[in-house]
């Protein structure tokens, strides 16, 4: 869908797979630009902030659910990304 972001997203996924996060502070150490938007939802800037990635992180079960991948403009149209 976004071929110019493919490599960056693959790199993000590889980092996430080997991470041992237990809290938001751990995520922030790995990805400084990540934002906690509430309800276990986190927003990552991808490819120089051209894209946004919204995920739900379940720290207790060590699982990351991807809820949205899109351009910054598409992200801006989301009213409340904590309910995706």
PyMOL Python script that loads the backbone (N, CA, C, O; Angstrom):
from pymol import cmd

cmd.read_pdbstr("""\
ATOM      1  N   UNK A   1       0.811  -1.195   0.000  1.00  0.00           N
ATOM      2  CA  UNK A   1       0.000   0.000   0.000  1.00  0.00           C
ATOM      3  C   UNK A   1       0.858   1.264   0.000  1.00  0.00           C
ATOM      4  O   UNK A   1       0.539   2.235  -0.686  1.00  0.00           O
ATOM      5  N   UNK A   2       1.939   1.249   0.766  1.00  0.00           N
ATOM      6  CA  UNK A   2       2.870   2.377   0.821  1.00  0.00           C
ATOM      7  C   UNK A   2       4.271   1.844   0.557  1.00  0.00           C
ATOM      8  O   UNK A   2       5.048   1.660   1.494  1.00  0.00           O
ATOM      9  N   UNK A   3       4.606   1.593  -0.710  1.00  0.00           N
ATOM     10  CA  UNK A   3       5.886   0.949  -1.021  1.00  0.00           C
ATOM     11  C   UNK A   3       7.108   1.718  -0.538  1.00  0.00           C
ATOM     12  O   UNK A   3       8.129   1.109  -0.220  1.00  0.00           O
ATOM     13  N   UNK A   4       7.026   3.039  -0.477  1.00  0.00           N
ATOM     14  CA  UNK A   4       8.188   3.812  -0.028  1.00  0.00           C
ATOM     15  C   UNK A   4       8.418   3.694   1.482  1.00  0.00           C
ATOM     16  O   UNK A   4       9.478   4.078   1.978  1.00  0.00           O
ATOM     17  N   UNK A   5       7.442   3.170   2.208  1.00  0.00           N
ATOM     18  CA  UNK A   5       7.595   2.981   3.656  1.00  0.00           C
ATOM     19  C   UNK A   5       7.873   1.527   4.021  1.00  0.00           C
ATOM     20  O   UNK A   5       8.073   1.211   5.193  1.00  0.00           O
ATOM     21  N   UNK A   6       7.888   0.648   3.036  1.00  0.00           N
ATOM     22  CA  UNK A   6       8.011  -0.789   3.304  1.00  0.00           C
ATOM     23  C   UNK A   6       9.257  -1.140   4.117  1.00  0.00           C
ATOM     24  O   UNK A   6       9.158  -1.841   5.125  1.00  0.00           O
ATOM     25  N   UNK A   7      10.408  -0.667   3.699  1.00  0.00           N
ATOM     26  CA  UNK A   7      11.660  -1.011   4.391  1.00  0.00           C
ATOM     27  C   UNK A   7      11.649  -0.472   5.815  1.00  0.00           C
ATOM     28  O   UNK A   7      12.043  -1.171   6.749  1.00  0.00           O
ATOM     29  N   UNK A   8      11.203   0.758   5.983  1.00  0.00           N
ATOM     30  CA  UNK A   8      11.151   1.353   7.322  1.00  0.00           C
ATOM     31  C   UNK A   8      10.208   0.570   8.229  1.00  0.00           C
ATOM     32  O   UNK A   8      10.522   0.346   9.399  1.00  0.00           O
ATOM     33  N   UNK A   9       9.063   0.153   7.708  1.00  0.00           N
ATOM     34  CA  UNK A   9       8.122  -0.636   8.504  1.00  0.00           C
ATOM     35  C   UNK A   9       8.691  -2.011   8.845  1.00  0.00           C
ATOM     36  O   UNK A   9       8.469  -2.524   9.942  1.00  0.00           O
ATOM     37  N   UNK A  10       9.418  -2.600   7.911  1.00  0.00           N
ATOM     38  CA  UNK A  10      10.063  -3.888   8.191  1.00  0.00           C
ATOM     39  C   UNK A  10      11.121  -3.739   9.279  1.00  0.00           C
ATOM     40  O   UNK A  10      11.249  -4.598  10.151  1.00  0.00           O
ATOM     41  N   UNK A  11      11.869  -2.659   9.226  1.00  0.00           N
ATOM     42  CA  UNK A  11      12.874  -2.395  10.263  1.00  0.00           C
ATOM     43  C   UNK A  11      12.199  -2.188  11.615  1.00  0.00           C
ATOM     44  O   UNK A  11      12.675  -2.697  12.630  1.00  0.00           O
ATOM     45  N   UNK A  12      11.100  -1.449  11.635  1.00  0.00           N
ATOM     46  CA  UNK A  12      10.346  -1.234  12.866  1.00  0.00           C
ATOM     47  C   UNK A  12       9.889  -2.584  13.431  1.00  0.00           C
ATOM     48  O   UNK A  12      10.049  -2.851  14.621  1.00  0.00           O
ATOM     49  N   UNK A  13       9.322  -3.423  12.572  1.00  0.00           N
ATOM     50  CA  UNK A  13       8.825  -4.732  13.014  1.00  0.00           C
ATOM     51  C   UNK A  13       9.946  -5.601  13.572  1.00  0.00           C
ATOM     52  O   UNK A  13       9.753  -6.287  14.575  1.00  0.00           O
ATOM     53  N   UNK A  14      11.101  -5.579  12.942  1.00  0.00           N
ATOM     54  CA  UNK A  14      12.236  -6.378  13.420  1.00  0.00           C
ATOM     55  C   UNK A  14      12.680  -5.920  14.807  1.00  0.00           C
ATOM     56  O   UNK A  14      12.999  -6.745  15.664  1.00  0.00           O
ATOM     57  N   UNK A  15      12.699  -4.626  15.024  1.00  0.00           N
ATOM     58  CA  UNK A  15      13.076  -4.091  16.340  1.00  0.00           C
ATOM     59  C   UNK A  15      12.042  -4.495  17.389  1.00  0.00           C
ATOM     60  O   UNK A  15      12.397  -4.912  18.491  1.00  0.00           O
ATOM     61  N   UNK A  16      10.768  -4.370  17.042  1.00  0.00           N
ATOM     62  CA  UNK A  16       9.695  -4.709  17.982  1.00  0.00           C
ATOM     63  C   UNK A  16       9.752  -6.188  18.361  1.00  0.00           C
ATOM     64  O   UNK A  16       9.580  -6.537  19.529  1.00  0.00           O
ATOM     65  N   UNK A  17       9.990  -7.049  17.389  1.00  0.00           N
ATOM     66  CA  UNK A  17      10.018  -8.497  17.652  1.00  0.00           C
ATOM     67  C   UNK A  17      11.076  -8.887  18.670  1.00  0.00           C
ATOM     68  O   UNK A  17      10.874  -9.827  19.439  1.00  0.00           O
ATOM     69  N   UNK A  18      12.188  -8.189  18.689  1.00  0.00           N
ATOM     70  CA  UNK A  18      13.256  -8.559  19.623  1.00  0.00           C
ATOM     71  C   UNK A  18      13.231  -7.742  20.914  1.00  0.00           C
ATOM     72  O   UNK A  18      14.066  -7.949  21.795  1.00  0.00           O
ATOM     73  N   UNK A  19      12.281  -6.819  21.029  1.00  0.00           N
ATOM     74  CA  UNK A  19      12.194  -5.973  22.220  1.00  0.00           C
ATOM     75  C   UNK A  19      11.535  -6.716  23.374  1.00  0.00           C
ATOM     76  O   UNK A  19      10.709  -7.608  23.177  1.00  0.00           O
ATOM     77  N   UNK A  20      11.921  -6.325  24.578  1.00  0.00           N
ATOM     78  CA  UNK A  20      11.365  -6.896  25.812  1.00  0.00           C
ATOM     79  C   UNK A  20      10.739  -5.774  26.641  1.00  0.00           C
ATOM     80  O   UNK A  20      11.121  -5.558  27.792  1.00  0.00           O
ATOM     81  N   UNK A  21       9.788  -5.071  26.060  1.00  0.00           N
ATOM     82  CA  UNK A  21       9.178  -3.942  26.727  1.00  0.00           C
ATOM     83  C   UNK A  21       8.280  -4.388  27.875  1.00  0.00           C
ATOM     84  O   UNK A  21       7.548  -5.371  27.757  1.00  0.00           O
ATOM     85  N   UNK A  22       8.344  -3.662  28.975  1.00  0.00           N
ATOM     86  CA  UNK A  22       7.443  -3.921  30.099  1.00  0.00           C
ATOM     87  C   UNK A  22       6.585  -2.704  30.431  1.00  0.00           C
ATOM     88  O   UNK A  22       5.644  -2.788  31.220  1.00  0.00           O
ATOM     89  N   UNK A  23       6.926  -1.565  29.811  1.00  0.00           N
ATOM     90  CA  UNK A  23       6.180  -0.330  30.077  1.00  0.00           C
ATOM     91  C   UNK A  23       6.482   0.681  28.969  1.00  0.00           C
ATOM     92  O   UNK A  23       7.356   0.468  28.129  1.00  0.00           O
ATOM     93  N   UNK A  24       5.737   1.785  28.992  1.00  0.00           N
ATOM     94  CA  UNK A  24       5.920   2.815  27.976  1.00  0.00           C
ATOM     95  C   UNK A  24       7.334   3.378  27.976  1.00  0.00           C
ATOM     96  O   UNK A  24       7.872   3.692  26.914  1.00  0.00           O
ATOM     97  N   UNK A  25       7.936   3.507  29.136  1.00  0.00           N
ATOM     98  CA  UNK A  25       9.304   4.046  29.205  1.00  0.00           C
ATOM     99  C   UNK A  25      10.271   3.194  28.387  1.00  0.00           C
ATOM    100  O   UNK A  25      11.198   3.725  27.775  1.00  0.00           O
ATOM    101  N   UNK A  26      10.066   1.887  28.372  1.00  0.00           N
ATOM    102  CA  UNK A  26      10.910   1.000  27.560  1.00  0.00           C
ATOM    103  C   UNK A  26      10.719   1.277  26.071  1.00  0.00           C
ATOM    104  O   UNK A  26      11.684   1.309  25.307  1.00  0.00           O
ATOM    105  N   UNK A  27       9.475   1.475  25.671  1.00  0.00           N
ATOM    106  CA  UNK A  27       9.181   1.781  24.262  1.00  0.00           C
ATOM    107  C   UNK A  27       9.841   3.101  23.889  1.00  0.00           C
ATOM    108  O   UNK A  27      10.436   3.227  22.819  1.00  0.00           O
ATOM    109  N   UNK A  28       9.733   4.074  24.770  1.00  0.00           N
ATOM    110  CA  UNK A  28      10.293   5.413  24.530  1.00  0.00           C
ATOM    111  C   UNK A  28      11.816   5.361  24.389  1.00  0.00           C
ATOM    112  O   UNK A  28      12.396   6.130  23.623  1.00  0.00           O
ATOM    113  N   UNK A  29      12.459   4.456  25.126  1.00  0.00           N
ATOM    114  CA  UNK A  29      13.912   4.296  24.991  1.00  0.00           C
ATOM    115  C   UNK A  29      14.278   3.761  23.610  1.00  0.00           C
ATOM    116  O   UNK A  29      15.318   4.109  23.051  1.00  0.00           O
ATOM    117  N   UNK A  30      13.411   2.913  23.072  1.00  0.00           N
ATOM    118  CA  UNK A  30      13.665   2.316  21.758  1.00  0.00           C
ATOM    119  C   UNK A  30      13.296   3.269  20.625  1.00  0.00           C
ATOM    120  O   UNK A  30      14.050   3.428  19.665  1.00  0.00           O
ATOM    121  N   UNK A  31      12.136   3.899  20.746  1.00  0.00           N
ATOM    122  CA  UNK A  31      11.628   4.824  19.727  1.00  0.00           C
ATOM    123  C   UNK A  31      11.297   6.145  20.416  1.00  0.00           C
ATOM    124  O   UNK A  31      10.213   6.301  20.978  1.00  0.00           O
ATOM    125  N   UNK A  32      12.211   7.074  20.371  1.00  0.00           N
ATOM    126  CA  UNK A  32      12.059   8.337  21.095  1.00  0.00           C
ATOM    127  C   UNK A  32      10.829   9.136  20.680  1.00  0.00           C
ATOM    128  O   UNK A  32      10.275   9.873  21.495  1.00  0.00           O
ATOM    129  N   UNK A  33      10.392   9.005  19.431  1.00  0.00           N
ATOM    130  CA  UNK A  33       9.289   9.841  18.957  1.00  0.00           C
ATOM    131  C   UNK A  33       7.910   9.232  19.202  1.00  0.00           C
ATOM    132  O   UNK A  33       6.908   9.814  18.789  1.00  0.00           O
ATOM    133  N   UNK A  34       7.833   8.090  19.854  1.00  0.00           N
ATOM    134  CA  UNK A  34       6.539   7.456  20.101  1.00  0.00           C
ATOM    135  C   UNK A  34       5.718   8.284  21.087  1.00  0.00           C
ATOM    136  O   UNK A  34       6.257   8.893  22.010  1.00  0.00           O
ATOM    137  N   UNK A  35       4.400   8.292  20.870  1.00  0.00           N
ATOM    138  CA  UNK A  35       3.487   8.994  21.773  1.00  0.00           C
ATOM    139  C   UNK A  35       2.458   8.023  22.330  1.00  0.00           C
ATOM    140  O   UNK A  35       1.941   7.172  21.607  1.00  0.00           O
ATOM    141  N   UNK A  36       2.165   8.153  23.606  1.00  0.00           N
ATOM    142  CA  UNK A  36       1.103   7.395  24.252  1.00  0.00           C
ATOM    143  C   UNK A  36      -0.161   8.232  24.123  1.00  0.00           C
ATOM    144  O   UNK A  36      -0.238   9.326  24.683  1.00  0.00           O
ATOM    145  N   UNK A  37      -1.158   7.728  23.385  1.00  0.00           N
ATOM    146  CA  UNK A  37      -2.379   8.498  23.160  1.00  0.00           C
ATOM    147  C   UNK A  37      -3.550   7.974  23.987  1.00  0.00           C
ATOM    148  O   UNK A  37      -4.694   8.380  23.780  1.00  0.00           O
ATOM    149  N   UNK A  38      -3.265   7.081  24.913  1.00  0.00           N
ATOM    150  CA  UNK A  38      -4.289   6.580  25.816  1.00  0.00           C
ATOM    151  C   UNK A  38      -4.857   5.240  25.412  1.00  0.00           C
ATOM    152  O   UNK A  38      -4.748   4.822  24.260  1.00  0.00           O
ATOM    153  N   UNK A  39      -5.468   4.570  26.378  1.00  0.00           N
ATOM    154  CA  UNK A  39      -6.139   3.294  26.149  1.00  0.00           C
ATOM    155  C   UNK A  39      -5.211   2.252  25.528  1.00  0.00           C
ATOM    156  O   UNK A  39      -5.635   1.477  24.670  1.00  0.00           O
ATOM    157  N   UNK A  40      -3.961   2.228  25.950  1.00  0.00           N
ATOM    158  CA  UNK A  40      -2.931   1.299  25.479  1.00  0.00           C
ATOM    159  C   UNK A  40      -2.573   1.501  24.003  1.00  0.00           C
ATOM    160  O   UNK A  40      -1.992   0.610  23.382  1.00  0.00           O
ATOM    161  N   UNK A  41      -2.910   2.653  23.444  1.00  0.00           N
ATOM    162  CA  UNK A  41      -2.617   2.979  22.049  1.00  0.00           C
ATOM    163  C   UNK A  41      -1.382   3.880  21.982  1.00  0.00           C
ATOM    164  O   UNK A  41      -1.206   4.788  22.794  1.00  0.00           O
ATOM    165  N   UNK A  42      -0.538   3.602  20.993  1.00  0.00           N
ATOM    166  CA  UNK A  42       0.720   4.331  20.824  1.00  0.00           C
ATOM    167  C   UNK A  42       0.882   4.700  19.358  1.00  0.00           C
ATOM    168  O   UNK A  42       0.533   3.923  18.469  1.00  0.00           O
ATOM    169  N   UNK A  43       1.416   5.891  19.113  1.00  0.00           N
ATOM    170  CA  UNK A  43       1.604   6.389  17.751  1.00  0.00           C
ATOM    171  C   UNK A  43       3.096   6.536  17.481  1.00  0.00           C
ATOM    172  O   UNK A  43       3.826   7.172  18.241  1.00  0.00           O
ATOM    173  N   UNK A  44       3.529   5.931  16.376  1.00  0.00           N
ATOM    174  CA  UNK A  44       4.922   5.991  15.945  1.00  0.00           C
ATOM    175  C   UNK A  44       5.013   6.808  14.667  1.00  0.00           C
ATOM    176  O   UNK A  44       4.168   6.681  13.781  1.00  0.00           O
ATOM    177  N   UNK A  45       6.030   7.641  14.572  1.00  0.00           N
ATOM    178  CA  UNK A  45       6.352   8.339  13.330  1.00  0.00           C
ATOM    179  C   UNK A  45       7.182   7.392  12.483  1.00  0.00           C
ATOM    180  O   UNK A  45       8.132   6.779  12.969  1.00  0.00           O
ATOM    181  N   UNK A  46       6.821   7.277  11.223  1.00  0.00           N
ATOM    182  CA  UNK A  46       7.498   6.361  10.307  1.00  0.00           C
ATOM    183  C   UNK A  46       8.027   7.143   9.113  1.00  0.00           C
ATOM    184  O   UNK A  46       7.347   8.016   8.574  1.00  0.00           O
ATOM    185  N   UNK A  47       9.218   6.823   8.720  1.00  0.00           N
ATOM    186  CA  UNK A  47       9.854   7.416   7.535  1.00  0.00           C
ATOM    187  C   UNK A  47       9.850   8.940   7.597  1.00  0.00           C
ATOM    188  O   UNK A  47       9.260   9.614   6.752  1.00  0.00           O
ATOM    189  N   UNK A  48      10.519   9.460   8.609  1.00  0.00           N
ATOM    190  CA  UNK A  48      10.656  10.910   8.729  1.00  0.00           C
ATOM    191  C   UNK A  48       9.352  11.629   8.968  1.00  0.00           C
ATOM    192  O   UNK A  48       9.173  12.766   8.530  1.00  0.00           O
ATOM    193  N   UNK A  49       8.426  10.966   9.670  1.00  0.00           N
ATOM    194  CA  UNK A  49       7.122  11.540  10.004  1.00  0.00           C
ATOM    195  C   UNK A  49       6.204  11.666   8.792  1.00  0.00           C
ATOM    196  O   UNK A  49       5.186  12.355   8.864  1.00  0.00           O
ATOM    197  N   UNK A  50       6.543  11.013   7.681  1.00  0.00           N
ATOM    198  CA  UNK A  50       5.649  10.999   6.524  1.00  0.00           C
ATOM    199  C   UNK A  50       4.468  10.064   6.745  1.00  0.00           C
ATOM    200  O   UNK A  50       3.404  10.243   6.152  1.00  0.00           O
ATOM    201  N   UNK A  51       4.662   9.065   7.602  1.00  0.00           N
ATOM    202  CA  UNK A  51       3.628   8.078   7.896  1.00  0.00           C
ATOM    203  C   UNK A  51       3.444   7.975   9.396  1.00  0.00           C
ATOM    204  O   UNK A  51       4.322   8.336  10.180  1.00  0.00           O
ATOM    205  N   UNK A  52       2.277   7.472   9.777  1.00  0.00           N
ATOM    206  CA  UNK A  52       1.990   7.225  11.184  1.00  0.00           C
ATOM    207  C   UNK A  52       1.555   5.774  11.333  1.00  0.00           C
ATOM    208  O   UNK A  52       0.883   5.204  10.474  1.00  0.00           O
ATOM    209  N   UNK A  53       1.960   5.210  12.440  1.00  0.00           N
ATOM    210  CA  UNK A  53       1.627   3.833  12.778  1.00  0.00           C
ATOM    211  C   UNK A  53       0.991   3.864  14.159  1.00  0.00           C
ATOM    212  O   UNK A  53       1.603   4.334  15.118  1.00  0.00           O
ATOM    213  N   UNK A  54      -0.235   3.365  14.264  1.00  0.00           N
ATOM    214  CA  UNK A  54      -0.913   3.292  15.558  1.00  0.00           C
ATOM    215  C   UNK A  54      -0.983   1.827  15.959  1.00  0.00           C
ATOM    216  O   UNK A  54      -1.421   0.975  15.186  1.00  0.00           O
ATOM    217  N   UNK A  55      -0.548   1.553  17.174  1.00  0.00           N
ATOM    218  CA  UNK A  55      -0.580   0.180  17.680  1.00  0.00           C
ATOM    219  C   UNK A  55      -1.183   0.162  19.079  1.00  0.00           C
ATOM    220  O   UNK A  55      -1.213   1.171  19.783  1.00  0.00           O
ATOM    221  N   UNK A  56      -1.658  -1.016  19.454  1.00  0.00           N
ATOM    222  CA  UNK A  56      -2.037  -1.298  20.833  1.00  0.00           C
ATOM    223  C   UNK A  56      -0.953  -2.210  21.374  1.00  0.00           C
ATOM    224  O   UNK A  56      -0.623  -3.222  20.756  1.00  0.00           O
ATOM    225  N   UNK A  57      -0.402  -1.860  22.517  1.00  0.00           N
ATOM    226  CA  UNK A  57       0.627  -2.699  23.132  1.00  0.00           C
ATOM    227  C   UNK A  57       0.063  -3.285  24.419  1.00  0.00           C
ATOM    228  O   UNK A  57      -0.368  -2.562  25.317  1.00  0.00           O
ATOM    229  N   UNK A  58       0.078  -4.617  24.485  1.00  0.00           N
ATOM    230  CA  UNK A  58      -0.323  -5.352  25.688  1.00  0.00           C
ATOM    231  C   UNK A  58       0.959  -5.830  26.357  1.00  0.00           C
ATOM    232  O   UNK A  58       1.478  -6.898  26.033  1.00  0.00           O
ATOM    233  N   UNK A  59       1.458  -5.042  27.280  1.00  0.00           N
ATOM    234  CA  UNK A  59       2.744  -5.349  27.909  1.00  0.00           C
ATOM    235  C   UNK A  59       2.722  -6.672  28.667  1.00  0.00           C
ATOM    236  O   UNK A  59       3.714  -7.400  28.667  1.00  0.00           O
ATOM    237  N   UNK A  60       1.600  -6.991  29.312  1.00  0.00           N
ATOM    238  CA  UNK A  60       1.545  -8.202  30.137  1.00  0.00           C
ATOM    239  C   UNK A  60       1.653  -9.480  29.319  1.00  0.00           C
ATOM    240  O   UNK A  60       2.179 -10.481  29.804  1.00  0.00           O
ATOM    241  N   UNK A  61       1.164  -9.458  28.088  1.00  0.00           N
ATOM    242  CA  UNK A  61       1.258 -10.652  27.239  1.00  0.00           C
ATOM    243  C   UNK A  61       2.284 -10.485  26.119  1.00  0.00           C
ATOM    244  O   UNK A  61       2.437 -11.355  25.261  1.00  0.00           O
ATOM    245  N   UNK A  62       2.982  -9.351  26.147  1.00  0.00           N
ATOM    246  CA  UNK A  62       4.048  -9.072  25.172  1.00  0.00           C
ATOM    247  C   UNK A  62       3.539  -9.187  23.733  1.00  0.00           C
ATOM    248  O   UNK A  62       4.069  -9.948  22.923  1.00  0.00           O
ATOM    249  N   UNK A  63       2.500  -8.412  23.445  1.00  0.00           N
ATOM    250  CA  UNK A  63       1.901  -8.457  22.120  1.00  0.00           C
ATOM    251  C   UNK A  63       1.638  -7.042  21.624  1.00  0.00           C
ATOM    252  O   UNK A  63       1.222  -6.169  22.385  1.00  0.00           O
ATOM    253  N   UNK A  64       1.889  -6.832  20.335  1.00  0.00           N
ATOM    254  CA  UNK A  64       1.660  -5.537  19.690  1.00  0.00           C
ATOM    255  C   UNK A  64       0.661  -5.743  18.553  1.00  0.00           C
ATOM    256  O   UNK A  64       0.899  -6.535  17.641  1.00  0.00           O
ATOM    257  N   UNK A  65      -0.442  -5.031  18.618  1.00  0.00           N
ATOM    258  CA  UNK A  65      -1.476  -5.098  17.593  1.00  0.00           C
ATOM    259  C   UNK A  65      -1.388  -3.846  16.730  1.00  0.00           C
ATOM    260  O   UNK A  65      -1.489  -2.732  17.243  1.00  0.00           O
ATOM    261  N   UNK A  66      -1.204  -4.018  15.440  1.00  0.00           N
ATOM    262  CA  UNK A  66      -1.201  -2.864  14.528  1.00  0.00           C
ATOM    263  C   UNK A  66      -2.646  -2.504  14.221  1.00  0.00           C
ATOM    264  O   UNK A  66      -3.423  -3.345  13.770  1.00  0.00           O
ATOM    265  N   UNK A  67      -3.001  -1.249  14.469  1.00  0.00           N
ATOM    266  CA  UNK A  67      -4.374  -0.784  14.254  1.00  0.00           C
ATOM    267  C   UNK A  67      -4.502   0.139  13.043  1.00  0.00           C
ATOM    268  O   UNK A  67      -5.578   0.247  12.455  1.00  0.00           O
ATOM    269  N   UNK A  68      -3.395   0.812  12.665  1.00  0.00           N
ATOM    270  CA  UNK A  68      -3.463   1.766  11.554  1.00  0.00           C
ATOM    271  C   UNK A  68      -2.067   2.005  11.013  1.00  0.00           C
ATOM    272  O   UNK A  68      -1.111   2.176  11.769  1.00  0.00           O
ATOM    273  N   UNK A  69      -1.966   2.015   9.696  1.00  0.00           N
ATOM    274  CA  UNK A  69      -0.767   2.480   8.993  1.00  0.00           C
ATOM    275  C   UNK A  69      -1.268   3.432   7.916  1.00  0.00           C
ATOM    276  O   UNK A  69      -2.122   3.064   7.109  1.00  0.00           O
ATOM    277  N   UNK A  70      -0.747   4.644   7.900  1.00  0.00           N
ATOM    278  CA  UNK A  70      -1.187   5.583   6.890  1.00  0.00           C
ATOM    279  C   UNK A  70      -0.304   6.813   6.833  1.00  0.00           C
ATOM    280  O   UNK A  70       0.630   6.980   7.618  1.00  0.00           O
ATOM    281  N   UNK A  71      -0.628   7.660   5.887  1.00  0.00           N
ATOM    282  CA  UNK A  71       0.125   8.906   5.752  1.00  0.00           C
ATOM    283  C   UNK A  71      -0.204   9.822   6.926  1.00  0.00           C
ATOM    284  O   UNK A  71      -1.180   9.618   7.647  1.00  0.00           O
ATOM    285  N   UNK A  72       0.622  10.816   7.090  1.00  0.00           N
ATOM    286  CA  UNK A  72       0.365  11.791   8.154  1.00  0.00           C
ATOM    287  C   UNK A  72      -0.978  12.469   7.915  1.00  0.00           C
ATOM    288  O   UNK A  72      -1.724  12.721   8.861  1.00  0.00           O
ATOM    289  N   UNK A  73      -1.291  12.767   6.656  1.00  0.00           N
ATOM    290  CA  UNK A  73      -2.568  13.410   6.331  1.00  0.00           C
ATOM    291  C   UNK A  73      -3.745  12.501   6.676  1.00  0.00           C
ATOM    292  O   UNK A  73      -4.757  12.975   7.192  1.00  0.00           O
ATOM    293  N   UNK A  74      -3.627  11.206   6.399  1.00  0.00           N
ATOM    294  CA  UNK A  74      -4.692  10.259   6.759  1.00  0.00           C
ATOM    295  C   UNK A  74      -4.846  10.176   8.276  1.00  0.00           C
ATOM    296  O   UNK A  74      -5.962  10.122   8.792  1.00  0.00           O
ATOM    297  N   UNK A  75      -3.737  10.166   8.970  1.00  0.00           N
ATOM    298  CA  UNK A  75      -3.752  10.135  10.435  1.00  0.00           C
ATOM    299  C   UNK A  75      -4.463  11.363  10.995  1.00  0.00           C
ATOM    300  O   UNK A  75      -5.224  11.256  11.957  1.00  0.00           O
ATOM    301  N   UNK A  76      -4.222  12.510  10.405  1.00  0.00           N
ATOM    302  CA  UNK A  76      -4.830  13.753  10.884  1.00  0.00           C
ATOM    303  C   UNK A  76      -6.358  13.723  10.807  1.00  0.00           C
ATOM    304  O   UNK A  76      -7.022  14.487  11.508  1.00  0.00           O
ATOM    305  N   UNK A  77      -6.924  12.852   9.966  1.00  0.00           N
ATOM    306  CA  UNK A  77      -8.380  12.755   9.831  1.00  0.00           C
ATOM    307  C   UNK A  77      -9.012  11.843  10.887  1.00  0.00           C
ATOM    308  O   UNK A  77     -10.237  11.746  10.965  1.00  0.00           O
ATOM    309  N   UNK A  78      -8.194  11.181  11.692  1.00  0.00           N
ATOM    310  CA  UNK A  78      -8.722  10.305  12.740  1.00  0.00           C
ATOM    311  C   UNK A  78      -9.126  11.169  13.933  1.00  0.00           C
ATOM    312  O   UNK A  78      -8.315  11.921  14.473  1.00  0.00           O
ATOM    313  N   UNK A  79     -10.373  11.050  14.328  1.00  0.00           N
ATOM    314  CA  UNK A  79     -10.886  11.886  15.421  1.00  0.00           C
ATOM    315  C   UNK A  79     -10.280  11.500  16.767  1.00  0.00           C
ATOM    316  O   UNK A  79      -9.884  12.371  17.542  1.00  0.00           O
ATOM    317  N   UNK A  80     -10.207  10.205  17.047  1.00  0.00           N
ATOM    318  CA  UNK A  80      -9.677   9.739  18.334  1.00  0.00           C
ATOM    319  C   UNK A  80      -8.974   8.411  18.111  1.00  0.00           C
ATOM    320  O   UNK A  80      -9.621   7.366  18.039  1.00  0.00           O
ATOM    321  N   UNK A  81      -7.665   8.447  18.002  1.00  0.00           N
ATOM    322  CA  UNK A  81      -6.921   7.228  17.681  1.00  0.00           C
ATOM    323  C   UNK A  81      -6.829   6.266  18.857  1.00  0.00           C
ATOM    324  O   UNK A  81      -6.327   5.154  18.688  1.00  0.00           O
ATOM    325  N   UNK A  82      -7.291   6.649  20.033  1.00  0.00           N
ATOM    326  CA  UNK A  82      -7.253   5.734  21.175  1.00  0.00           C
ATOM    327  C   UNK A  82      -8.411   4.743  21.165  1.00  0.00           C
ATOM    328  O   UNK A  82      -8.498   3.886  22.044  1.00  0.00           O
ATOM    329  N   UNK A  83      -9.300   4.852  20.182  1.00  0.00           N
ATOM    330  CA  UNK A  83     -10.425   3.916  20.104  1.00  0.00           C
ATOM    331  C   UNK A  83     -10.360   3.023  18.871  1.00  0.00           C
ATOM    332  O   UNK A  83     -11.294   2.262  18.615  1.00  0.00           O
ATOM    333  N   UNK A  84      -9.306   3.099  18.125  1.00  0.00           N
ATOM    334  CA  UNK A  84      -9.169   2.244  16.934  1.00  0.00           C
ATOM    335  C   UNK A  84      -9.067   0.795  17.322  1.00  0.00           C
ATOM    336  O   UNK A  84      -8.947  -0.069  16.454  1.00  0.00           O
TER     337      UNK A  84
END
""", "prot")
cmd.dss("prot")
cmd.show_as("cartoon", "prot")
cmd.util.cbc("prot")
cmd.orient("prot")
